[in-house]
Amino acid sequence: MPIEAASKKRITFDASGLMPFADGDLLLGATDLNNPEDDHAGDGRIFQFDKDFNFKGMTITEGSTHLVMGLLFSPENVLWAFDTAEHLVMQFGADGQRLPNRKLPFRPWSSACFDSEGHAYLYEHITGTMADVPEKYRSMKRNMPGSDRIGDGNVYKYNSAGELLDTYQTETSTSFAGYLGVTSCSLHPSEEYITYTTETSKRIMRYDIIHHKQMPDLVCLPEDQREFVFCLNYAKNGSLLVTRGAKIEVIDEDGKVARTYPLEGPGWATIKESCDQKHILVSNFFDGTLLKIKKESGETVGSCNVQVERSLAGFAEFSM
């Protein structure tokens, strides 16, 4: 049976701030889309729920004007959150308090992944020039300093001090938007290559970060069928978790589907293995739901909803 989305029971969320992070806490980026001139803009927000999906706190992300996305924890247990439109990399300490924004070049960062040495692989959400962007979305874009480009769609390796170590000129793919770059990226457990996609494309691409070369696609969906890739993330065992609209696919090392989890309705996007490696966490951009699914049975064992549509653009789970 399809996994049912969480109920729409109303909860009052107050912006009293984030509480100190506890094991299993879930942090969700969901902007209040209160700008009538831009349906992706408004007051940035991060919600906090405990491991049992009880609301704990919420903060307004000052300086952010559009979708708060790509949340993840660094090896130092600092929460990173991104505003691609403003080119911001925001940071929060384990006490829940806002830290200074990460100092990085002015690029449309989407999120990051980390290797075992603590290096960050940051990736660009968009690529091209302003001419590639529909007029109604141009307010979300900024030209990079000294350039007519809004992004290059590359992946960049940084050390913990924020120094650039390497640049990977990754291919990107066609998408509904037309200007999207690397929108979801995960480092293979071997740390020899990255696997990534362009949202709403038909490709799961790979790039060899040792030898600096594009690899054959892991998955290439049929051109004559209405099938697309949304987001992806590696599990610890090397299997790839992929959202494909109204389903989750688990992809093996050969690009074959090892298992499918059906979901209720469209909009399922960000996906991660839980810290206990026994569950899958998946969020719905359209209706603001986050689900926790037991890997073995496919049963939904927890859910929450931030009660805003077309806004839930990233989440992270805290682990002690």
C-alpha positions as CSV (number, residue, x, y, z in Angstrom):
1,M,0.0,0.0,0.0
2,P,1.2,3.6,-0.6
3,I,2.7,5.4,2.3
4,E,0.2,8.0,3.4
5,A,1.2,11.6,4.0
6,A,0.9,13.1,7.5
7,S,-2.4,14.6,8.6
8,K,-2.9,18.3,8.3
9,K,-3.7,18.9,11.9
10,R,-3.0,22.6,12.7
11,I,-0.1,23.4,15.0
12,T,0.8,26.8,16.3
13,F,4.5,27.5,15.6
14,D,6.2,30.3,17.5
15,A,9.5,31.9,16.5
16,S,11.0,31.8,19.9
17,G,14.2,30.3,18.5
18,L,15.9,26.9,18.3
19,M,16.5,24.9,21.4
20,P,19.9,23.2,22.0
21,F,20.1,20.2,19.7
22,A,19.4,16.7,21.2
23,D,20.0,13.3,19.6
24,G,17.5,12.6,16.9
25,D,16.3,16.2,16.5
26,L,15.1,17.2,13.0
27,L,15.7,20.6,11.5
28,L,13.6,21.6,8.6
29,G,14.0,24.6,6.3
30,A,10.6,26.1,5.3
31,T,10.3,29.7,4.3
32,D,7.2,31.7,5.0
33,L,6.2,32.6,1.4
34,N,4.8,36.0,2.3
35,N,6.2,38.0,-0.6
36,P,3.2,38.5,-3.0
37,E,5.6,39.4,-5.9
38,D,7.6,36.2,-5.8
39,D,6.2,32.7,-5.0
40,H,9.6,31.5,-3.8
41,A,10.3,34.5,-1.5
42,G,9.6,35.4,2.1
43,D,10.9,35.2,5.6
44,G,13.4,32.3,5.9
45,R,12.6,29.8,8.7
46,I,14.1,26.7,10.3
47,F,11.8,24.4,12.3
48,Q,13.0,22.0,15.0
49,F,11.2,18.8,16.0
50,D,12.4,16.1,18.4
51,K,13.0,12.5,17.6
52,D,9.3,11.8,18.2
53,F,8.2,14.6,15.8
54,N,7.1,16.9,18.5
55,F,7.6,20.6,17.8
56,K,10.5,22.2,19.8
57,G,11.2,25.6,18.2
58,M,11.5,27.7,15.1
59,T,13.7,30.6,14.1
60,I,13.6,33.3,11.5
61,T,16.8,33.2,9.4
62,E,17.6,36.9,9.2
63,G,19.2,37.9,5.9
64,S,17.6,35.1,4.0
65,T,14.9,36.2,1.5
66,H,14.0,33.0,-0.4
67,L,13.8,29.2,0.1
68,V,16.0,27.9,3.0
69,M,17.4,24.7,1.6
70,G,20.0,22.0,1.7
71,L,20.3,21.6,5.5
72,L,23.0,19.3,6.8
73,F,25.4,19.0,9.8
74,S,29.1,19.5,9.4
75,P,31.6,17.1,11.0
76,E,31.8,19.6,13.9
77,N,28.0,19.3,14.3
78,V,27.4,22.8,13.0
79,L,24.1,23.1,11.1
80,W,24.5,24.5,7.6
81,A,21.5,26.0,5.7
82,F,21.5,27.6,2.3
83,D,19.7,30.5,0.6
84,T,20.6,30.0,-3.1
85,A,19.1,33.3,-4.2
86,E,21.2,35.3,-1.7
87,H,24.2,33.0,-2.0
88,L,24.2,32.5,1.8
89,V,25.6,29.6,3.8
90,M,24.1,30.1,7.2
91,Q,25.4,28.3,10.4
92,F,23.9,27.3,13.7
93,G,25.8,25.9,16.7
94,A,24.7,22.8,18.7
95,D,23.2,25.2,21.2
96,G,20.7,26.3,18.6
97,Q,22.3,29.8,18.3
98,R,23.0,31.5,15.0
99,L,26.7,31.7,14.1
100,P,28.3,34.1,11.5
101,N,27.5,33.0,7.9
102,R,30.2,30.9,6.3
103,K,32.6,33.0,4.3
104,L,32.6,31.5,0.8
105,P,32.7,33.0,-2.7
106,F,29.5,34.5,-4.0
107,R,28.0,31.5,-5.8
108,P,24.5,29.9,-5.9
109,W,25.2,27.2,-3.4
110,S,22.7,24.4,-3.1
111,S,24.1,22.3,-0.3
112,A,27.2,20.2,0.4
113,C,28.6,16.8,1.4
114,F,31.6,15.9,3.5
115,D,34.4,13.4,3.2
116,S,36.1,11.5,6.1
117,E,38.7,14.2,6.5
118,G,36.1,17.0,6.9
119,H,36.5,18.5,3.4
120,A,33.3,20.0,2.1
121,Y,32.0,19.5,-1.5
122,L,29.7,22.4,-2.2
123,Y,27.6,22.4,-5.4
124,E,26.0,25.1,-7.5
125,H,22.2,24.9,-7.8
126,I,22.0,26.9,-11.0
127,T,24.0,27.5,-14.2
128,G,23.9,29.8,-17.2
129,T,23.0,33.5,-17.6
130,M,20.0,35.6,-16.6
131,A,18.6,35.1,-20.2
132,D,18.1,31.4,-19.3
133,V,15.7,32.3,-16.4
134,P,12.0,33.1,-16.8
135,E,11.4,36.7,-15.9
136,K,9.2,35.9,-12.9
137,Y,12.1,34.1,-11.3
138,R,14.9,36.6,-12.1
139,S,14.5,38.3,-8.7
140,M,15.8,35.0,-7.2
141,K,19.0,35.2,-9.2
142,R,22.2,37.2,-8.9
143,N,25.1,37.6,-11.3
144,M,28.4,36.5,-9.9
145,P,30.8,39.4,-9.3
146,G,32.6,40.4,-12.5
147,S,30.5,37.9,-14.6
148,D,27.3,37.8,-16.6
149,R,26.7,34.3,-15.4
150,I,24.3,33.3,-12.5
151,G,26.2,30.1,-11.9
152,D,28.4,27.4,-13.5
153,G,26.8,24.2,-12.1
154,N,30.1,22.9,-10.7
155,V,31.2,21.2,-7.6
156,Y,33.9,22.7,-5.4
157,K,36.1,21.1,-2.7
158,Y,36.9,23.3,0.4
159,N,38.8,22.6,3.6
160,S,37.5,23.4,7.0
161,A,39.1,26.8,6.9
162,G,37.1,27.7,3.8
163,E,40.1,27.5,1.4
164,L,39.3,26.2,-2.1
165,L,41.1,22.9,-2.8
166,D,39.6,21.8,-6.1
167,T,37.0,22.5,-8.8
168,Y,35.1,19.8,-10.6
169,Q,33.5,20.9,-13.9
170,T,30.5,18.6,-13.7
171,E,28.1,18.1,-16.6
172,T,24.5,19.0,-15.9
173,S,21.3,17.9,-17.5
174,T,18.1,19.4,-19.0
175,S,15.3,20.1,-16.5
176,F,11.9,21.7,-16.4
177,A,13.4,25.0,-15.3
178,G,16.2,24.9,-17.9
179,Y,18.8,26.7,-15.8
180,L,19.3,24.2,-12.9
181,G,22.8,22.9,-12.2
182,V,23.8,20.4,-9.5
183,T,20.8,20.3,-7.3
184,S,21.5,17.1,-5.3
185,C,24.9,15.5,-4.8
186,S,26.3,12.7,-2.6
187,L,29.8,11.4,-2.1
188,H,30.2,7.7,-2.7
189,P,31.4,5.8,0.4
190,S,34.6,5.0,-1.4
191,E,35.2,8.8,-1.6
192,E,36.5,8.3,-5.2
193,Y,33.5,9.9,-7.0
194,I,30.4,12.0,-6.5
195,T,27.0,11.0,-7.7
196,Y,24.5,13.8,-8.5
197,T,21.5,14.9,-10.5
198,T,19.8,18.0,-12.0
199,E,16.3,18.1,-10.5
200,T,13.6,16.9,-12.9
201,S,16.1,15.5,-15.3
202,K,16.4,11.9,-16.5
203,R,20.0,11.4,-15.4
204,I,21.9,10.2,-12.3
205,M,25.4,11.4,-13.1
206,R,28.8,10.6,-11.7
207,Y,32.1,12.5,-11.6
208,D,35.5,10.9,-10.7
209,I,37.1,13.4,-8.2
210,I,40.4,11.5,-8.2
211,H,41.1,11.7,-11.9
212,H,38.9,14.8,-12.7
213,K,36.7,13.2,-15.3
214,Q,33.0,12.6,-16.0
215,M,32.0,9.0,-15.5
216,P,29.2,7.1,-17.3
217,D,25.8,7.9,-15.9
218,L,24.6,5.5,-13.2
219,V,21.0,5.8,-14.4
220,C,19.6,7.3,-17.6
221,L,15.8,7.1,-17.8
222,P,13.9,6.5,-21.0
223,E,13.3,9.7,-23.1
224,D,9.9,8.6,-24.3
225,Q,8.5,8.1,-20.8
226,R,7.4,10.7,-18.2
227,E,9.9,9.7,-15.6
228,F,12.3,12.0,-13.7
229,V,14.9,12.1,-10.9
230,F,14.4,14.6,-8.1
231,C,16.9,14.1,-5.2
232,L,19.4,11.4,-4.1
233,N,21.7,10.4,-1.2
234,Y,24.0,7.5,-0.4
235,A,23.3,5.1,2.4
236,K,26.3,3.9,4.5
237,N,26.2,0.5,2.7
238,G,26.7,2.2,-0.8
239,S,23.1,1.9,-2.0
240,L,21.7,5.1,-3.5
241,L,18.3,6.4,-2.2
242,V,16.5,8.3,-4.9
243,T,13.2,10.2,-5.0
244,R,11.3,9.6,-8.2
245,G,8.0,11.6,-7.7
246,A,5.6,9.3,-6.0
247,K,8.1,6.7,-5.0
248,I,11.5,6.0,-3.5
249,E,14.0,3.8,-5.4
250,V,17.0,2.1,-3.9
251,I,19.6,1.9,-6.6
252,D,22.5,-0.6,-6.4
253,E,26.1,-0.1,-7.6
254,D,25.2,-1.3,-11.1
255,G,22.4,1.2,-11.5
256,K,19.6,-1.4,-11.0
257,V,16.6,-0.8,-8.8
258,A,17.0,-3.0,-5.7
259,R,13.8,-1.9,-4.0
260,T,10.9,0.5,-4.4
261,Y,8.9,2.3,-1.7
262,P,5.6,3.8,-3.0
263,L,4.6,7.2,-1.7
264,E,1.3,9.0,-1.6
265,G,1.1,11.9,-4.2
266,P,3.8,14.0,-5.9
267,G,6.4,16.4,-4.5
268,W,8.7,14.0,-2.6
269,A,12.2,15.5,-2.8
270,T,15.0,15.6,-0.2
271,I,15.9,12.1,1.0
272,K,18.4,10.8,3.5
273,E,19.2,7.6,5.5
274,S,18.6,8.2,9.2
275,C,21.5,8.2,11.5
276,D,20.6,4.8,12.9
277,Q,20.7,3.4,9.3
278,K,17.4,1.6,9.9
279,H,15.1,4.3,8.5
280,I,14.7,6.6,5.5
281,L,13.7,10.2,6.0
282,V,12.0,11.9,3.0
283,S,10.3,15.3,2.7
284,N,7.6,16.7,0.4
285,F,8.2,20.1,-1.1
286,F,4.6,20.5,-2.1
287,D,2.8,19.9,1.2
288,G,5.5,20.4,3.9
289,T,5.5,16.8,5.2
290,L,8.5,14.9,6.5
291,L,8.2,11.1,6.9
292,K,10.3,8.5,8.7
293,I,10.1,5.1,7.0
294,K,11.3,1.8,8.4
295,K,13.6,0.3,5.7
296,E,12.8,-3.3,6.4
297,S,9.0,-3.1,6.3
298,G,8.3,0.2,4.5
299,E,6.1,1.3,7.4
300,T,5.8,5.0,8.3
301,V,6.9,5.3,11.9
302,G,6.8,9.1,12.3
303,S,5.8,12.3,10.5
304,C,5.5,16.0,10.9
305,N,4.3,18.9,8.8
306,V,5.4,22.6,8.7
307,Q,2.0,23.7,7.2
308,V,3.3,25.7,4.3
309,E,3.2,24.5,0.7
310,R,6.0,24.6,-1.9
311,S,8.5,25.5,0.7
312,L,10.1,22.5,2.6
313,A,13.4,22.5,0.7
314,G,15.7,20.6,3.1
315,F,16.2,18.9,6.4
316,A,18.9,17.5,8.7
317,E,19.0,15.0,11.5
318,F,21.2,15.7,14.6
319,S,23.3,12.9,16.0
320,M,25.4,13.1,19.1
